[in-house]
Amino acid sequence: MKRVISILLLIMLIAQPVSAWWWDSPFISLSPTGTVKTDKTSALITFSASASDSDGVKVISLHVDGSEVASKSCGSCAWIIEKKCGWVIEKVQKCGWKAEKICKEKWKCWDEKECGWKKECQNKWKYKCWYEKECGWDCGWKWDWWSWSWKWKCNWKCWYEKKCGWKKEKVCDWKYKCWYEKKCGWKWDCWNEKKYECWYENEKKYKCWDEKVYKCSYPSSCSLYKTVSLKPGYHSVKVVAEDANGATSSKTFYLNVIVDKPPSV
């Protein structure tokens, strides 16, 4: 249970505004405080409000009875030239010979491979036998039935005679073949050409340069003076201060104005 309470307190402390962290905020003082006497119906009181901070005091303001009566900017700002150094990326020009690919359309002829079924014929020697037609006169003694006697007669006749030998014969066959055919046409032709040219490359360089920056400087302490007319009674006086880092601090003081008239004679 104690641990839970400690964690909750820590969260509440972290959630507080910057002004709650007293060690990061300006230290405030005011005078006068307490009781102030006057012999009139109102008192002219000059307040002196001060704030001090190791980081520098930026603004101080004075509030009386909930209203701001004075404010002061304590610092001074100006444009100054500062020398800065670091790594920078610079574009550096470089030149040299470079190979450049050039493509143009050109009329060209080339051998193109094609494949397919082709009829292929060739003459081959073969030993064959065949019949050849021959014709001639067939003469001889033949019986003539009309004259009932033998007569010499010649008749023209044809016959087929068998012959054998070596002969050339055309033999054809279908074969799947590949061949090259010459073709011509417009074709894109690419080649590399050397060209002298210049280009830019990014290079990392360590450089120093002058840079114009807007800077403000704030004093470690700042005071504000304001004269205020106050009527008799209790008054709340609050001083608000802000340091160079934006941390604010406020403190409320109380002042009692009383009428103190000397006895009448």
C-alpha positions in Angstrom: 0.0 0.0 0.0 2.9 2.4 0.9 4.4 1.6 -2.5 1.2 2.5 -4.4 0.9 5.8 -2.5 4.6 6.6 -3.3 4.0 6.0 -7.0 0.8 8.2 -7.0 2.7 11.0 -5.3 5.5 10.7 -7.9 2.9 10.9 -10.8 1.3 14.0 -9.2 4.7 15.6 -8.8 5.6 14.9 -12.5 2.2 16.2 -13.7 2.8 19.6 -12.0 3.5 22.6 -14.2 7.1 23.8 -14.6 6.4 26.6 -12.0 6.0 23.9 -9.3 9.6 22.8 -9.7 11.2 25.5 -7.5 14.7 24.5 -8.3 14.1 25.2 -12.0 12.2 28.5 -11.6 13.3 32.1 -10.9 13.6 33.2 -7.3 11.2 36.1 -6.5 11.4 38.9 -3.9 9.2 41.9 -3.3 9.3 45.0 -1.1 7.5 46.5 0.6 5.4 43.8 2.3 3.5 43.6 5.5 2.0 46.8 6.9 2.2 50.3 5.3 0.9 53.4 7.1 -0.6 56.4 5.5 -2.1 59.7 6.8 -4.3 60.1 3.7 -7.2 58.4 2.1 -4.9 56.5 -0.2 -1.2 55.6 -0.2 1.3 55.9 -3.1 3.5 52.8 -2.8 6.5 52.1 -5.0 7.0 48.3 -5.3 10.3 46.8 -6.1 9.9 43.3 -7.5 13.0 41.2 -8.3 13.7 37.8 -9.8 16.9 35.9 -10.2 17.7 32.7 -12.1 21.0 31.1 -13.1 19.6 30.5 -16.7 18.6 34.2 -17.0 15.4 36.1 -16.3 13.3 36.7 -19.4 10.1 38.5 -18.1 8.9 39.9 -14.8 5.4 41.2 -14.1 3.6 42.7 -11.2 -0.1 42.0 -10.4 -2.1 43.9 -7.7 -5.4 42.6 -6.6 -5.6 40.3 -9.6 -4.7 42.9 -12.3 -1.4 43.4 -14.0 0.0 46.8 -13.3 3.5 46.5 -14.8 5.6 44.1 -17.0 9.2 44.2 -18.1 11.2 42.3 -20.7 14.6 41.8 -19.2 16.7 40.5 -22.1 17.9 41.8 -25.4 17.9 40.1 -28.8 19.9 40.7 -31.9 21.1 39.1 -35.1 24.7 37.9 -34.8 27.2 36.0 -37.0 28.2 32.7 -35.6 30.9 30.4 -36.9 29.6 26.8 -37.4 31.4 23.7 -38.5 30.2 20.3 -39.5 29.8 17.7 -42.3 27.9 18.9 -45.3 26.8 17.3 -48.6 28.1 19.2 -51.6 27.6 18.7 -55.3 31.0 18.4 -56.9 31.5 18.5 -60.7 33.5 15.7 -62.2 34.6 15.1 -65.8 35.9 12.1 -67.7 35.4 9.5 -70.4 32.2 7.5 -70.1 30.8 4.6 -72.1 27.4 5.5 -73.4 25.0 3.0 -75.0 23.6 4.3 -78.3 20.8 2.6 -80.1 19.6 3.4 -83.7 17.4 1.7 -86.3 19.5 0.3 -89.1 18.8 -1.7 -92.3 20.5 -5.0 -91.7 20.7 -8.5 -93.1 21.1 -11.6 -90.9 20.9 -15.4 -90.9 17.8 -16.6 -89.1 17.5 -20.1 -87.9 14.4 -22.0 -88.9 13.3 -25.5 -88.2 10.7 -27.8 -89.7 9.8 -30.9 -91.8 11.5 -31.0 -95.2 11.3 -33.4 -98.0 14.8 -34.6 -98.9 15.5 -36.5 -102.1 18.7 -38.1 -103.3 19.9 -40.5 -106.0 21.0 -43.9 -104.8 22.5 -46.9 -106.8 20.5 -50.0 -106.5 20.8 -53.4 -108.2 17.4 -54.0 -109.9 15.7 -56.2 -112.4 13.1 -54.8 -114.8 11.4 -55.6 -118.0 12.1 -53.7 -121.2 9.8 -53.7 -124.2 11.5 -54.7 -127.4 10.0 -54.9 -130.9 11.3 -56.5 -134.2 10.6 -58.7 -137.2 9.8 -62.3 -136.5 10.6 -64.3 -139.7 10.4 -67.9 -140.3 8.6 -70.8 -142.2 5.0 -70.8 -141.2 2.1 -73.0 -142.4 -0.4 -71.2 -144.5 -3.7 -72.8 -144.1 -5.2 -71.0 -147.2 -2.6 -72.4 -149.6 -2.1 -75.6 -147.5 1.7 -75.1 -147.8 4.7 -73.8 -145.9 5.6 -70.2 -146.6 8.3 -67.8 -145.4 6.7 -65.1 -143.4 7.8 -62.1 -141.4 5.6 -60.5 -138.7 6.3 -57.4 -136.7 6.0 -58.1 -132.9 6.8 -56.7 -129.5 7.8 -58.5 -126.3 9.1 -57.7 -122.8 12.6 -58.8 -122.0 13.9 -59.1 -118.4 17.1 -57.1 -117.6 19.1 -56.7 -114.4 21.8 -54.2 -113.3 22.8 -51.2 -111.3 20.5 -48.2 -111.6 20.3 -44.8 -110.1 17.0 -44.3 -108.2 15.6 -41.1 -106.6 14.7 -41.8 -103.0 12.8 -39.1 -101.0 12.1 -38.9 -97.3 10.7 -36.4 -94.8 13.2 -35.2 -92.2 13.0 -32.6 -89.3 15.8 -30.2 -90.0 17.1 -26.8 -89.0 18.6 -24.4 -91.5 19.5 -20.7 -91.8 17.7 -18.3 -94.0 18.9 -14.9 -94.9 16.6 -12.1 -93.9 16.8 -8.3 -94.2 14.9 -5.5 -92.5 15.1 -2.5 -90.1 16.5 -3.5 -86.8 17.6 -1.7 -83.6 21.4 -1.8 -83.3 23.0 -0.8 -80.1 26.7 -0.2 -79.3 28.9 1.6 -76.7 30.5 4.9 -77.6 33.0 6.7 -75.4 32.1 10.3 -74.7 33.8 13.0 -72.6 31.3 14.5 -70.3 30.8 16.2 -67.0 28.5 15.3 -64.2 27.8 16.1 -60.5 28.3 13.8 -57.6 27.4 14.3 -53.9 30.4 14.4 -51.6 30.6 14.7 -47.9 32.9 17.5 -46.7 33.8 18.9 -43.3 33.4 22.7 -43.6 33.1 25.8 -41.5 30.8 28.7 -42.4 29.4 31.9 -41.0 25.7 31.7 -40.0 23.4 34.6 -39.1 21.4 33.6 -36.0 18.9 35.5 -33.9 20.1 35.3 -30.3 18.8 36.6 -27.0 20.7 37.2 -23.8 19.1 37.4 -20.4 20.5 38.8 -17.1 20.7 36.5 -14.1 18.6 39.0 -12.1 16.0 41.6 -13.1 14.1 44.2 -11.1 10.8 46.0 -11.8 9.7 49.3 -10.1 6.1 50.5 -10.1 4.3 53.1 -8.0 0.7 52.2 -7.3 -2.1 54.1 -5.4 -3.7 51.9 -2.9 -6.6 52.5 -0.6 -6.5 51.4 3.1 -7.1 47.7 3.6 -5.6 44.3 2.6 -4.1 43.9 -0.9 -2.6 40.9 -2.7 0.5 41.6 -4.7 1.7 38.8 -7.0 5.0 38.7 -8.9 5.4 36.4 -11.9 8.7 35.7 -13.6 9.8 33.5 -16.5 13.4 32.3 -17.1 15.2 31.9 -20.5 14.1 28.3 -20.7 10.4 29.1 -20.3 10.1 27.9 -16.7 7.7 30.2 -14.8 7.5 31.1 -11.1 4.9 33.2 -9.2 4.7 34.3 -5.6 1.9 36.2 -3.9 2.6 38.7 -1.1 0.1 40.6 1.1 0.1 44.2 2.0 -2.0 46.0 4.7 -2.5 49.7 4.2 -3.6 51.5 7.4 -4.4 55.1 8.1 -2.3 56.6 10.8 -3.2 60.2 11.4 -1.4 62.3 14.0 -3.6 63.5 16.9 -5.3 66.8 16.2 -4.2 69.8 18.3 
